[in-house]
Amino acid sequence: MTLVEYLAITGITKTEFSKLIPCSYSYPGMIIKGLRPSYDMAVRIESVTSGLVPRTNWYPAGELLEEKEVELE
């Protein structure tokens, strides 16, 4: 599920959601428009939504492995 779908289903506004993760009130709107959140923020979003909006929306599993391999080199 995407963040916009989650907000629509739950009735939570972007401003209310920003208080849950926490971040600036405009940040959820920026993510909805295509901004890729930091990995830590993606994890927070996944946690706050009980896994309904997974971090893999922005960080596919294969990509995470590639990033970790680069860090190890």
mmCIF file of the N, C-alpha and C atoms, coordinates in Angstrom:
data_MODEL
# 
_entry.id   MODEL 
# 
loop_
_atom_site.group_PDB 
_atom_site.id 
_atom_site.type_symbol 
_atom_site.label_atom_id 
_atom_site.label_alt_id 
_atom_site.label_comp_id 
_atom_site.label_asym_id 
_atom_site.label_entity_id 
_atom_site.label_seq_id 
_atom_site.pdbx_PDB_ins_code 
_atom_site.Cartn_x 
_atom_site.Cartn_y 
_atom_site.Cartn_z 
_atom_site.occupancy 
_atom_site.B_iso_or_equiv 
_atom_site.pdbx_formal_charge 
_atom_site.auth_seq_id 
_atom_site.auth_comp_id 
_atom_site.auth_asym_id 
_atom_site.auth_atom_id 
_atom_site.pdbx_PDB_model_num 
ATOM 1   N N  . MET A 1 1  ? 0.848  -1.173 0.000  1.00 0.00 ? 1  MET A N  1 
ATOM 2   C CA . MET A 1 1  ? 0.000  0.000  0.000  1.00 0.00 ? 1  MET A CA 1 
ATOM 3   C C  . MET A 1 1  ? 0.896  1.239  0.000  1.00 0.00 ? 1  MET A C  1 
ATOM 4   N N  . THR A 1 2  ? 0.481  2.242  -0.723 1.00 0.00 ? 2  THR A N  1 
ATOM 5   C CA . THR A 1 2  ? 1.245  3.487  -0.742 1.00 0.00 ? 2  THR A CA 1 
ATOM 6   C C  . THR A 1 2  ? 0.826  4.381  0.424  1.00 0.00 ? 2  THR A C  1 
ATOM 7   N N  . LEU A 1 3  ? 1.611  5.404  0.663  1.00 0.00 ? 3  LEU A N  1 
ATOM 8   C CA . LEU A 1 3  ? 1.289  6.336  1.741  1.00 0.00 ? 3  LEU A CA 1 
ATOM 9   C C  . LEU A 1 3  ? -0.017 7.058  1.457  1.00 0.00 ? 3  LEU A C  1 
ATOM 10  N N  . VAL A 1 4  ? -0.241 7.475  0.238  1.00 0.00 ? 4  VAL A N  1 
ATOM 11  C CA . VAL A 1 4  ? -1.486 8.190  -0.088 1.00 0.00 ? 4  VAL A CA 1 
ATOM 12  C C  . VAL A 1 4  ? -2.699 7.278  0.101  1.00 0.00 ? 4  VAL A C  1 
ATOM 13  N N  . GLU A 1 5  ? -2.566 6.007  -0.244 1.00 0.00 ? 5  GLU A N  1 
ATOM 14  C CA . GLU A 1 5  ? -3.668 5.060  -0.031 1.00 0.00 ? 5  GLU A CA 1 
ATOM 15  C C  . GLU A 1 5  ? -3.939 4.881  1.466  1.00 0.00 ? 5  GLU A C  1 
ATOM 16  N N  . TYR A 1 6  ? -2.875 4.764  2.236  1.00 0.00 ? 6  TYR A N  1 
ATOM 17  C CA . TYR A 1 6  ? -3.006 4.605  3.683  1.00 0.00 ? 6  TYR A CA 1 
ATOM 18  C C  . TYR A 1 6  ? -3.738 5.809  4.294  1.00 0.00 ? 6  TYR A C  1 
ATOM 19  N N  . LEU A 1 7  ? -3.333 6.994  3.912  1.00 0.00 ? 7  LEU A N  1 
ATOM 20  C CA . LEU A 1 7  ? -3.971 8.194  4.457  1.00 0.00 ? 7  LEU A CA 1 
ATOM 21  C C  . LEU A 1 7  ? -5.439 8.259  4.063  1.00 0.00 ? 7  LEU A C  1 
ATOM 22  N N  . ALA A 1 8  ? -5.757 7.897  2.831  1.00 0.00 ? 8  ALA A N  1 
ATOM 23  C CA . ALA A 1 8  ? -7.147 7.927  2.367  1.00 0.00 ? 8  ALA A CA 1 
ATOM 24  C C  . ALA A 1 8  ? -8.008 6.921  3.140  1.00 0.00 ? 8  ALA A C  1 
ATOM 25  N N  . ILE A 1 9  ? -7.479 5.724  3.350  1.00 0.00 ? 9  ILE A N  1 
ATOM 26  C CA . ILE A 1 9  ? -8.241 4.672  4.035  1.00 0.00 ? 9  ILE A CA 1 
ATOM 27  C C  . ILE A 1 9  ? -8.443 5.000  5.515  1.00 0.00 ? 9  ILE A C  1 
ATOM 28  N N  . THR A 1 10 ? -7.412 5.513  6.147  1.00 0.00 ? 10 THR A N  1 
ATOM 29  C CA . THR A 1 10 ? -7.485 5.787  7.587  1.00 0.00 ? 10 THR A CA 1 
ATOM 30  C C  . THR A 1 10 ? -8.122 7.131  7.913  1.00 0.00 ? 10 THR A C  1 
ATOM 31  N N  . GLY A 1 11 ? -8.151 8.031  6.933  1.00 0.00 ? 11 GLY A N  1 
ATOM 32  C CA . GLY A 1 11 ? -8.694 9.358  7.185  1.00 0.00 ? 11 GLY A CA 1 
ATOM 33  C C  . GLY A 1 11 ? -7.733 10.282 7.912  1.00 0.00 ? 11 GLY A C  1 
ATOM 34  N N  . ILE A 1 12 ? -6.488 9.854  8.033  1.00 0.00 ? 12 ILE A N  1 
ATOM 35  C CA . ILE A 1 12 ? -5.465 10.675 8.686  1.00 0.00 ? 12 ILE A CA 1 
ATOM 36  C C  . ILE A 1 12 ? -4.985 11.727 7.688  1.00 0.00 ? 12 ILE A C  1 
ATOM 37  N N  . THR A 1 13 ? -4.882 12.962 8.139  1.00 0.00 ? 13 THR A N  1 
ATOM 38  C CA . THR A 1 13 ? -4.383 14.017 7.265  1.00 0.00 ? 13 THR A CA 1 
ATOM 39  C C  . THR A 1 13 ? -2.856 13.962 7.204  1.00 0.00 ? 13 THR A C  1 
ATOM 40  N N  . LYS A 1 14 ? -2.295 14.623 6.207  1.00 0.00 ? 14 LYS A N  1 
ATOM 41  C CA . LYS A 1 14 ? -0.832 14.671 6.093  1.00 0.00 ? 14 LYS A CA 1 
ATOM 42  C C  . LYS A 1 14 ? -0.223 15.341 7.321  1.00 0.00 ? 14 LYS A C  1 
ATOM 43  N N  . THR A 1 15 ? -0.885 16.376 7.820  1.00 0.00 ? 15 THR A N  1 
ATOM 44  C CA . THR A 1 15 ? -0.387 17.081 9.000  1.00 0.00 ? 15 THR A CA 1 
ATOM 45  C C  . THR A 1 15 ? -0.418 16.177 10.227 1.00 0.00 ? 15 THR A C  1 
ATOM 46  N N  . GLU A 1 16 ? -1.510 15.434 10.401 1.00 0.00 ? 16 GLU A N  1 
ATOM 47  C CA . GLU A 1 16 ? -1.597 14.501 11.528 1.00 0.00 ? 16 GLU A CA 1 
ATOM 48  C C  . GLU A 1 16 ? -0.524 13.422 11.412 1.00 0.00 ? 16 GLU A C  1 
ATOM 49  N N  . PHE A 1 17 ? -0.320 12.920 10.191 1.00 0.00 ? 17 PHE A N  1 
ATOM 50  C CA . PHE A 1 17 ? 0.683  11.883 9.981  1.00 0.00 ? 17 PHE A CA 1 
ATOM 51  C C  . PHE A 1 17 ? 2.077  12.399 10.288 1.00 0.00 ? 17 PHE A C  1 
ATOM 52  N N  . SER A 1 18 ? 2.326  13.666 9.948  1.00 0.00 ? 18 SER A N  1 
ATOM 53  C CA . SER A 1 18 ? 3.649  14.242 10.215 1.00 0.00 ? 18 SER A CA 1 
ATOM 54  C C  . SER A 1 18 ? 3.968  14.239 11.705 1.00 0.00 ? 18 SER A C  1 
ATOM 55  N N  . LYS A 1 19 ? 2.942  14.329 12.544 1.00 0.00 ? 19 LYS A N  1 
ATOM 56  C CA . LYS A 1 19 ? 3.154  14.304 13.992 1.00 0.00 ? 19 LYS A CA 1 
ATOM 57  C C  . LYS A 1 19 ? 3.454  12.885 14.476 1.00 0.00 ? 19 LYS A C  1 
ATOM 58  N N  . LEU A 1 20 ? 2.989  11.892 13.733 1.00 0.00 ? 20 LEU A N  1 
ATOM 59  C CA . LEU A 1 20 ? 3.206  10.504 14.137 1.00 0.00 ? 20 LEU A CA 1 
ATOM 60  C C  . LEU A 1 20 ? 4.629  10.025 13.854 1.00 0.00 ? 20 LEU A C  1 
ATOM 61  N N  . ILE A 1 21 ? 5.277  10.586 12.794 1.00 0.00 ? 21 ILE A N  1 
ATOM 62  C CA . ILE A 1 21 ? 6.558  9.975  12.410 1.00 0.00 ? 21 ILE A CA 1 
ATOM 63  C C  . ILE A 1 21 ? 7.819  10.541 13.084 1.00 0.00 ? 21 ILE A C  1 
ATOM 64  N N  . PRO A 1 22 ? 7.955  11.575 13.712 1.00 0.00 ? 22 PRO A N  1 
ATOM 65  C CA . PRO A 1 22 ? 7.596  12.968 13.498 1.00 0.00 ? 22 PRO A CA 1 
ATOM 66  C C  . PRO A 1 22 ? 8.503  13.619 12.441 1.00 0.00 ? 22 PRO A C  1 
ATOM 67  N N  . CYS A 1 23 ? 7.945  14.622 11.805 1.00 0.00 ? 23 CYS A N  1 
ATOM 68  C CA . CYS A 1 23 ? 8.673  15.374 10.776 1.00 0.00 ? 23 CYS A CA 1 
ATOM 69  C C  . CYS A 1 23 ? 7.945  16.692 10.548 1.00 0.00 ? 23 CYS A C  1 
ATOM 70  N N  . SER A 1 24 ? 8.435  17.487 9.607  1.00 0.00 ? 24 SER A N  1 
ATOM 71  C CA . SER A 1 24 ? 7.752  18.744 9.299  1.00 0.00 ? 24 SER A CA 1 
ATOM 72  C C  . SER A 1 24 ? 6.382  18.429 8.710  1.00 0.00 ? 24 SER A C  1 
ATOM 73  N N  . TYR A 1 25 ? 5.450  19.347 8.872  1.00 0.00 ? 25 TYR A N  1 
ATOM 74  C CA . TYR A 1 25 ? 4.085  19.108 8.408  1.00 0.00 ? 25 TYR A CA 1 
ATOM 75  C C  . TYR A 1 25 ? 4.013  18.905 6.898  1.00 0.00 ? 25 TYR A C  1 
ATOM 76  N N  . SER A 1 26 ? 4.971  19.426 6.142  1.00 0.00 ? 26 SER A N  1 
ATOM 77  C CA . SER A 1 26 ? 4.927  19.322 4.683  1.00 0.00 ? 26 SER A CA 1 
ATOM 78  C C  . SER A 1 26 ? 5.603  18.059 4.134  1.00 0.00 ? 26 SER A C  1 
ATOM 79  N N  . TYR A 1 27 ? 6.367  17.368 4.964  1.00 0.00 ? 27 TYR A N  1 
ATOM 80  C CA . TYR A 1 27 ? 7.151  16.227 4.491  1.00 0.00 ? 27 TYR A CA 1 
ATOM 81  C C  . TYR A 1 27 ? 6.304  15.078 3.923  1.00 0.00 ? 27 TYR A C  1 
ATOM 82  N N  . PRO A 1 28 ? 5.199  14.668 4.563  1.00 0.00 ? 28 PRO A N  1 
ATOM 83  C CA . PRO A 1 28 ? 4.381  13.605 3.958  1.00 0.00 ? 28 PRO A CA 1 
ATOM 84  C C  . PRO A 1 28 ? 3.890  13.970 2.553  1.00 0.00 ? 28 PRO A C  1 
ATOM 85  N N  . GLY A 1 29 ? 3.528  15.207 2.341  1.00 0.00 ? 29 GLY A N  1 
ATOM 86  C CA . GLY A 1 29 ? 3.097  15.649 1.014  1.00 0.00 ? 29 GLY A CA 1 
ATOM 87  C C  . GLY A 1 29 ? 4.218  15.555 -0.004 1.00 0.00 ? 29 GLY A C  1 
ATOM 88  N N  . MET A 1 30 ? 5.421  15.859 0.436  1.00 0.00 ? 30 MET A N  1 
ATOM 89  C CA . MET A 1 30 ? 6.574  15.760 -0.453 1.00 0.00 ? 30 MET A CA 1 
ATOM 90  C C  . MET A 1 30 ? 6.842  14.300 -0.828 1.00 0.00 ? 30 MET A C  1 
ATOM 91  N N  . ILE A 1 31 ? 6.672  13.392 0.130  1.00 0.00 ? 31 ILE A N  1 
ATOM 92  C CA . ILE A 1 31 ? 6.846  11.966 -0.149 1.00 0.00 ? 31 ILE A CA 1 
ATOM 93  C C  . ILE A 1 31 ? 5.783  11.498 -1.142 1.00 0.00 ? 31 ILE A C  1 
ATOM 94  N N  . ILE A 1 32 ? 4.555  11.925 -0.930 1.00 0.00 ? 32 ILE A N  1 
ATOM 95  C CA . ILE A 1 32 ? 3.465  11.553 -1.837 1.00 0.00 ? 32 ILE A CA 1 
ATOM 96  C C  . ILE A 1 32 ? 3.757  12.035 -3.252 1.00 0.00 ? 32 ILE A C  1 
ATOM 97  N N  . LYS A 1 33 ? 4.378  13.188 -3.381 1.00 0.00 ? 33 LYS A N  1 
ATOM 98  C CA . LYS A 1 33 ? 4.695  13.739 -4.708 1.00 0.00 ? 33 LYS A CA 1 
ATOM 99  C C  . LYS A 1 33 ? 5.937  13.114 -5.336 1.00 0.00 ? 33 LYS A C  1 
ATOM 100 N N  . GLY A 1 34 ? 6.601  12.194 -4.614 1.00 0.00 ? 34 GLY A N  1 
ATOM 101 C CA . GLY A 1 34 ? 7.719  11.489 -5.217 1.00 0.00 ? 34 GLY A CA 1 
ATOM 102 C C  . GLY A 1 34 ? 9.057  11.583 -4.518 1.00 0.00 ? 34 GLY A C  1 
ATOM 103 N N  . LEU A 1 35 ? 9.145  12.381 -3.471 1.00 0.00 ? 35 LEU A N  1 
ATOM 104 C CA . LEU A 1 35 ? 10.400 12.449 -2.723 1.00 0.00 ? 35 LEU A CA 1 
ATOM 105 C C  . LEU A 1 35 ? 10.658 11.115 -2.047 1.00 0.00 ? 35 LEU A C  1 
ATOM 106 N N  . ARG A 1 36 ? 11.855 10.603 -2.188 1.00 0.00 ? 36 ARG A N  1 
ATOM 107 C CA . ARG A 1 36 ? 12.223 9.344  -1.536 1.00 0.00 ? 36 ARG A CA 1 
ATOM 108 C C  . ARG A 1 36 ? 12.700 9.664  -0.118 1.00 0.00 ? 36 ARG A C  1 
ATOM 109 N N  . PRO A 1 37 ? 12.009 9.133  0.893  1.00 0.00 ? 37 PRO A N  1 
ATOM 110 C CA . PRO A 1 37 ? 12.445 9.422  2.264  1.00 0.00 ? 37 PRO A CA 1 
ATOM 111 C C  . PRO A 1 37 ? 13.760 8.721  2.570  1.00 0.00 ? 37 PRO A C  1 
ATOM 112 N N  . SER A 1 38 ? 14.437 9.185  3.590  1.00 0.00 ? 38 SER A N  1 
ATOM 113 C CA . SER A 1 38 ? 15.646 8.487  4.036  1.00 0.00 ? 38 SER A CA 1 
ATOM 114 C C  . SER A 1 38 ? 15.244 7.082  4.475  1.00 0.00 ? 38 SER A C  1 
ATOM 115 N N  . TYR A 1 39 ? 16.208 6.195  4.534  1.00 0.00 ? 39 TYR A N  1 
ATOM 116 C CA . TYR A 1 39 ? 15.896 4.829  4.944  1.00 0.00 ? 39 TYR A CA 1 
ATOM 117 C C  . TYR A 1 39 ? 15.305 4.817  6.354  1.00 0.00 ? 39 TYR A C  1 
ATOM 118 N N  . ASP A 1 40 ? 15.872 5.607  7.255  1.00 0.00 ? 40 ASP A N  1 
ATOM 119 C CA . ASP A 1 40 ? 15.359 5.659  8.626  1.00 0.00 ? 40 ASP A CA 1 
ATOM 120 C C  . ASP A 1 40 ? 13.910 6.139  8.660  1.00 0.00 ? 40 ASP A C  1 
ATOM 121 N N  . MET A 1 41 ? 13.593 7.125  7.832  1.00 0.00 ? 41 MET A N  1 
ATOM 122 C CA . MET A 1 41 ? 12.218 7.623  7.784  1.00 0.00 ? 41 MET A CA 1 
ATOM 123 C C  . MET A 1 41 ? 11.290 6.566  7.189  1.00 0.00 ? 41 MET A C  1 
ATOM 124 N N  . ALA A 1 42 ? 11.754 5.837  6.186  1.00 0.00 ? 42 ALA A N  1 
ATOM 125 C CA . ALA A 1 42 ? 10.944 4.766  5.590  1.00 0.00 ? 42 ALA A CA 1 
ATOM 126 C C  . ALA A 1 42 ? 10.638 3.692  6.636  1.00 0.00 ? 42 ALA A C  1 
ATOM 127 N N  . VAL A 1 43 ? 11.600 3.412  7.495  1.00 0.00 ? 43 VAL A N  1 
ATOM 128 C CA . VAL A 1 43 ? 11.395 2.438  8.579  1.00 0.00 ? 43 VAL A CA 1 
ATOM 129 C C  . VAL A 1 43 ? 10.365 2.974  9.570  1.00 0.00 ? 43 VAL A C  1 
ATOM 130 N N  . ARG A 1 44 ? 10.442 4.268  9.888  1.00 0.00 ? 44 ARG A N  1 
ATOM 131 C CA . ARG A 1 44 ? 9.456  4.874  10.806 1.00 0.00 ? 44 ARG A CA 1 
ATOM 132 C C  . ARG A 1 44 ? 8.055  4.812  10.218 1.00 0.00 ? 44 ARG A C  1 
ATOM 133 N N  . ILE A 1 45 ? 7.940  5.108  8.912  1.00 0.00 ? 45 ILE A N  1 
ATOM 134 C CA . ILE A 1 45 ? 6.633  5.053  8.251  1.00 0.00 ? 45 ILE A CA 1 
ATOM 135 C C  . ILE A 1 45 ? 6.082  3.634  8.318  1.00 0.00 ? 45 ILE A C  1 
ATOM 136 N N  . GLU A 1 46 ? 6.929  2.657  8.046  1.00 0.00 ? 46 GLU A N  1 
ATOM 137 C CA . GLU A 1 46 ? 6.506  1.258  8.108  1.00 0.00 ? 46 GLU A CA 1 
ATOM 138 C C  . GLU A 1 46 ? 6.033  0.906  9.522  1.00 0.00 ? 46 GLU A C  1 
ATOM 139 N N  . SER A 1 47 ? 6.747  1.363  10.520 1.00 0.00 ? 47 SER A N  1 
ATOM 140 C CA . SER A 1 47 ? 6.400  1.069  11.909 1.00 0.00 ? 47 SER A CA 1 
ATOM 141 C C  . SER A 1 47 ? 5.081  1.717  12.317 1.00 0.00 ? 47 SER A C  1 
ATOM 142 N N  . VAL A 1 48 ? 4.937  3.000  12.016 1.00 0.00 ? 48 VAL A N  1 
ATOM 143 C CA . VAL A 1 48 ? 3.728  3.740  12.402 1.00 0.00 ? 48 VAL A CA 1 
ATOM 144 C C  . VAL A 1 48 ? 2.485  3.185  11.708 1.00 0.00 ? 48 VAL A C  1 
ATOM 145 N N  . THR A 1 49 ? 2.658  2.656  10.505 1.00 0.00 ? 49 THR A N  1 
ATOM 146 C CA . THR A 1 49 ? 1.515  2.120  9.752  1.00 0.00 ? 49 THR A CA 1 
ATOM 147 C C  . THR A 1 49 ? 1.337  0.615  9.978  1.00 0.00 ? 49 THR A C  1 
ATOM 148 N N  . SER A 1 50 ? 2.038  0.068  10.960 1.00 0.00 ? 50 SER A N  1 
ATOM 149 C CA . SER A 1 50 ? 1.972  -1.371 11.272 1.00 0.00 ? 50 SER A CA 1 
ATOM 150 C C  . SER A 1 50 ? 2.289  -2.238 10.058 1.00 0.00 ? 50 SER A C  1 
ATOM 151 N N  . GLY A 1 51 ? 3.220  -1.759 9.252  1.00 0.00 ? 51 GLY A N  1 
ATOM 152 C CA . GLY A 1 51 ? 3.667  -2.521 8.090  1.00 0.00 ? 51 GLY A CA 1 
ATOM 153 C C  . GLY A 1 51 ? 2.806  -2.372 6.844  1.00 0.00 ? 51 GLY A C  1 
ATOM 154 N N  . LEU A 1 52 ? 1.733  -1.603 6.930  1.00 0.00 ? 52 LEU A N  1 
ATOM 155 C CA . LEU A 1 52 ? 0.856  -1.438 5.762  1.00 0.00 ? 52 LEU A CA 1 
ATOM 156 C C  . LEU A 1 52 ? 1.514  -0.625 4.654  1.00 0.00 ? 52 LEU A C  1 
ATOM 157 N N  . VAL A 1 53 ? 2.386  0.300  5.037  1.00 0.00 ? 53 VAL A N  1 
ATOM 158 C CA . VAL A 1 53 ? 3.174  1.059  4.063  1.00 0.00 ? 53 VAL A CA 1 
ATOM 159 C C  . VAL A 1 53 ? 4.629  0.626  4.271  1.00 0.00 ? 53 VAL A C  1 
ATOM 160 N N  . PRO A 1 54 ? 5.065  -0.387 3.548  1.00 0.00 ? 54 PRO A N  1 
ATOM 161 C CA . PRO A 1 54 ? 6.395  -0.959 3.798  1.00 0.00 ? 54 PRO A CA 1 
ATOM 162 C C  . PRO A 1 54 ? 7.530  -0.097 3.259  1.00 0.00 ? 54 PRO A C  1 
ATOM 163 N N  . ARG A 1 55 ? 8.679  -0.220 3.897  1.00 0.00 ? 55 ARG A N  1 
ATOM 164 C CA . ARG A 1 55 ? 9.878  0.500  3.448  1.00 0.00 ? 55 ARG A CA 1 
ATOM 165 C C  . ARG A 1 55 ? 10.270 0.093  2.037  1.00 0.00 ? 55 ARG A C  1 
ATOM 166 N N  . THR A 1 56 ? 9.867  -1.098 1.620  1.00 0.00 ? 56 THR A N  1 
ATOM 167 C CA . THR A 1 56 ? 10.209 -1.569 0.274  1.00 0.00 ? 56 THR A CA 1 
ATOM 168 C C  . THR A 1 56 ? 9.509  -0.766 -0.823 1.00 0.00 ? 56 THR A C  1 
ATOM 169 N N  . ASN A 1 57 ? 8.559  0.087  -0.449 1.00 0.00 ? 57 ASN A N  1 
ATOM 170 C CA . ASN A 1 57 ? 7.990  1.022  -1.434 1.00 0.00 ? 57 ASN A CA 1 
ATOM 171 C C  . ASN A 1 57 ? 9.086  1.931  -1.991 1.00 0.00 ? 57 ASN A C  1 
ATOM 172 N N  . TRP A 1 58 ? 10.078 2.229  -1.157 1.00 0.00 ? 58 TRP A N  1 
ATOM 173 C CA . TRP A 1 58 ? 11.156 3.135  -1.558 1.00 0.00 ? 58 TRP A CA 1 
ATOM 174 C C  . TRP A 1 58 ? 12.503 2.434  -1.655 1.00 0.00 ? 58 TRP A C  1 
ATOM 175 N N  . TYR A 1 59 ? 12.669 1.360  -0.916 1.00 0.00 ? 59 TYR A N  1 
ATOM 176 C CA . TYR A 1 59 ? 13.941 0.641  -0.866 1.00 0.00 ? 59 TYR A CA 1 
ATOM 177 C C  . TYR A 1 59 ? 13.713 -0.847 -1.120 1.00 0.00 ? 59 TYR A C  1 
ATOM 178 N N  . PRO A 1 60 ? 13.654 -1.255 -2.388 1.00 0.00 ? 60 PRO A N  1 
ATOM 179 C CA . PRO A 1 60 ? 13.473 -2.673 -2.692 1.00 0.00 ? 60 PRO A CA 1 
ATOM 180 C C  . PRO A 1 60 ? 14.585 -3.509 -2.048 1.00 0.00 ? 60 PRO A C  1 
ATOM 181 N N  . ALA A 1 61 ? 14.258 -4.734 -1.681 1.00 0.00 ? 61 ALA A N  1 
ATOM 182 C CA . ALA A 1 61 ? 15.193 -5.602 -0.955 1.00 0.00 ? 61 ALA A CA 1 
ATOM 183 C C  . ALA A 1 61 ? 16.532 -5.741 -1.676 1.00 0.00 ? 61 ALA A C  1 
ATOM 184 N N  . GLY A 1 62 ? 16.523 -5.944 -2.974 1.00 0.00 ? 62 GLY A N  1 
ATOM 185 C CA . GLY A 1 62 ? 17.768 -6.081 -3.722 1.00 0.00 ? 62 GLY A CA 1 
ATOM 186 C C  . GLY A 1 62 ? 18.625 -4.839 -3.653 1.00 0.00 ? 62 GLY A C  1 
ATOM 187 N N  . GLU A 1 63 ? 17.998 -3.691 -3.675 1.00 0.00 ? 63 GLU A N  1 
ATOM 188 C CA . GLU A 1 63 ? 18.726 -2.428 -3.606 1.00 0.00 ? 63 GLU A CA 1 
ATOM 189 C C  . GLU A 1 63 ? 19.429 -2.282 -2.259 1.00 0.00 ? 63 GLU A C  1 
ATOM 190 N N  . LEU A 1 64 ? 18.784 -2.727 -1.193 1.00 0.00 ? 64 LEU A N  1 
ATOM 191 C CA . LEU A 1 64 ? 19.395 -2.643 0.127  1.00 0.00 ? 64 LEU A CA 1 
ATOM 192 C C  . LEU A 1 64 ? 20.642 -3.507 0.195  1.00 0.00 ? 64 LEU A C  1 
ATOM 193 N N  . LEU A 1 65 ? 20.588 -4.676 -0.401 1.00 0.00 ? 65 LEU A N  1 
ATOM 194 C CA . LEU A 1 65 ? 21.761 -5.549 -0.413 1.00 0.00 ? 65 LEU A CA 1 
ATOM 195 C C  . LEU A 1 65 ? 22.909 -4.894 -1.171 1.00 0.00 ? 65 LEU A C  1 
ATOM 196 N N  . GLU A 1 66 ? 22.599 -4.262 -2.306 1.00 0.00 ? 66 GLU A N  1 
ATOM 197 C CA . GLU A 1 66 ? 23.627 -3.600 -3.095 1.00 0.00 ? 66 GLU A CA 1 
ATOM 198 C C  . GLU A 1 66 ? 24.276 -2.476 -2.299 1.00 0.00 ? 66 GLU A C  1 
ATOM 199 N N  . GLU A 1 67 ? 23.470 -1.690 -1.577 1.00 0.00 ? 67 GLU A N  1 
ATOM 200 C CA . GLU A 1 67 ? 23.989 -0.582 -0.783 1.00 0.00 ? 67 GLU A CA 1 
ATOM 201 C C  . GLU A 1 67 ? 24.915 -1.104 0.310  1.00 0.00 ? 67 GLU A C  1 
ATOM 202 N N  . LYS A 1 68 ? 24.536 -2.178 0.981  1.00 0.00 ? 68 LYS A N  1 
ATOM 203 C CA . LYS A 1 68 ? 25.354 -2.731 2.050  1.00 0.00 ? 68 LYS A CA 1 
ATOM 204 C C  . LYS A 1 68 ? 26.663 -3.289 1.511  1.00 0.00 ? 68 LYS A C  1 
ATOM 205 N N  . GLU A 1 69 ? 26.627 -3.903 0.316  1.00 0.00 ? 69 GLU A N  1 
ATOM 206 C CA . GLU A 1 69 ? 27.847 -4.436 -0.299 1.00 0.00 ? 69 GLU A CA 1 
ATOM 207 C C  . GLU A 1 69 ? 28.827 -3.315 -0.630 1.00 0.00 ? 69 GLU A C  1 
ATOM 208 N N  . VAL A 1 70 ? 28.298 -2.194 -1.099 1.00 0.00 ? 70 VAL A N  1 
ATOM 209 C CA . VAL A 1 70 ? 29.154 -1.056 -1.429 1.00 0.00 ? 70 VAL A CA 1 
ATOM 210 C C  . VAL A 1 70 ? 29.799 -0.512 -0.156 1.00 0.00 ? 70 VAL A C  1 
ATOM 211 N N  . GLU A 1 71 ? 29.042 -0.452 0.943  1.00 0.00 ? 71 GLU A N  1 
ATOM 212 C CA . GLU A 1 71 ? 29.588 0.043  2.192  1.00 0.00 ? 71 GLU A CA 1 
ATOM 213 C C  . GLU A 1 71 ? 30.714 -0.842 2.711  1.00 0.00 ? 71 GLU A C  1 
ATOM 214 N N  . LEU A 1 72 ? 30.622 -2.145 2.453  1.00 0.00 ? 72 LEU A N  1 
ATOM 215 C CA . LEU A 1 72 ? 31.624 -3.083 2.950  1.00 0.00 ? 72 LEU A CA 1 
ATOM 216 C C  . LEU A 1 72 ? 32.940 -2.999 2.184  1.00 0.00 ? 72 LEU A C  1 
ATOM 217 N N  . GLU A 1 73 ? 32.905 -2.544 0.955  1.00 0.00 ? 73 GLU A N  1 
ATOM 218 C CA . GLU A 1 73 ? 34.110 -2.494 0.116  1.00 0.00 ? 73 GLU A CA 1 
ATOM 219 C C  . GLU A 1 73 ? 35.060 -1.412 0.552  1.00 0.00 ? 73 GLU A C  1 
# 
